[in-house]
Amino acid sequence: MYELPLLSIKKVTKKFGNYVALSDINFDVYSNETLALIGESGAGKSTLLRIIMGFISPSLGEIYINGQSAFSNQKIIHKTISYLPSEFTLFDFPKGSDFINLCAKLNNSSNKNALSLIKDFDLDVNANPKRMSKGMKQKTAIISTFMNDKDVYLLDEPSTGLDPLMREKLYNQILKLKDNSKTIIFTTNSYDEAMRLADKVLIISNGKILKTININDIKKLRIHTFKIKVDEKNKEKLKNYIYDEDDEFIYALIEASHLKTFFKLLSNIEILSFETLQFNLENYVLHLLKGDKNEKK
């Protein structure tokens, strides 16, 4: 039986005058799936989330929630989605609890959920928002978002401003949502964060989706990464394996199935330095993007 996507983005393009912020964005997100949008600042990640929420309109394209047009039925957005923006205002409330209580009232949220999150994030809800640190404000916003029982959570750079301990608590809350079959879409600049939390990763650059990566597929590949120093002549012989280089070293990424061929090649050239590195998603993305460029030449 065909499963209908919970959220479907179809040919979404957004222009601000002559500037193209997003270009022909297409992807589906299913129930109980976690999707990371990763890319440099200004890539279009936050703009896409604002379009999904209906805060700005696309120049072209459509968004569907459970098969219904989000633009012609705005109520379905607020019924289905809880949203954490990258920039927010706590308004002129005397205490952080006043802001949280207002959000709870607007979303018919359970006080029990809020109290549990307040305790977990160790938030002083009596603090005046004007005197809150960036980390305290971020915790207040996270609590106001996560206390809502929705099908989808849109999180725009949720770990911004958090110290390592609070970041770990945030990750645990996201994983708890996953365990409760919730759908999560979050933006991040951290490949490690995406690798840890996401099922799929969309690499976005200059308003376009460059790659869609399934994390489980990567884990099955058994990838090896090496830092190697060779002279210029031998560097050319390794060019098919190089995903990055600097003034002194080249960096090679090899899937396990190609490892034997790679080491056979190494045995026939002079190696000045050789080091095994820990694999990470960023290296793999650089490897994929280099492959794309070579195919287009």
Secondary structure as GFF3:
##gff-version 3
##sequence-region A 1 297
A	DSSP	beta_strand	7	16	.	.	.	ID=ss1
A	DSSP	beta_strand	19	29	.	.	.	ID=ss2
A	DSSP	beta_strand	34	38	.	.	.	ID=ss3
A	DSSP	alpha_helix	45	53	.	.	.	ID=ss4
A	DSSP	beta_strand	60	65	.	.	.	ID=ss5
A	DSSP	beta_strand	68	69	.	.	.	ID=ss6
A	DSSP	alpha_helix	74	80	.	.	.	ID=ss7
A	DSSP	beta_strand	81	84	.	.	.	ID=ss8
A	DSSP	alpha_helix	96	107	.	.	.	ID=ss9
A	DSSP	alpha_helix	111	120	.	.	.	ID=ss10
A	DSSP	three_ten_helix	129	131	.	.	.	ID=ss11
A	DSSP	alpha_helix	134	146	.	.	.	ID=ss12
A	DSSP	beta_strand	152	156	.	.	.	ID=ss13
A	DSSP	alpha_helix	164	179	.	.	.	ID=ss14
A	DSSP	beta_strand	183	188	.	.	.	ID=ss15
A	DSSP	alpha_helix	191	197	.	.	.	ID=ss16
A	DSSP	beta_strand	200	205	.	.	.	ID=ss17
A	DSSP	beta_strand	208	214	.	.	.	ID=ss18
A	DSSP	alpha_helix	215	221	.	.	.	ID=ss19
A	DSSP	beta_strand	223	229	.	.	.	ID=ss20
A	DSSP	alpha_helix	232	237	.	.	.	ID=ss21
A	DSSP	beta_strand	242	245	.	.	.	ID=ss22
A	DSSP	beta_strand	250	255	.	.	.	ID=ss23
A	DSSP	three_ten_helix	256	258	.	.	.	ID=ss24
A	DSSP	alpha_helix	259	266	.	.	.	ID=ss25
A	DSSP	beta_strand	273	277	.	.	.	ID=ss26
A	DSSP	alpha_helix	281	296	.	.	.	ID=ss27
###
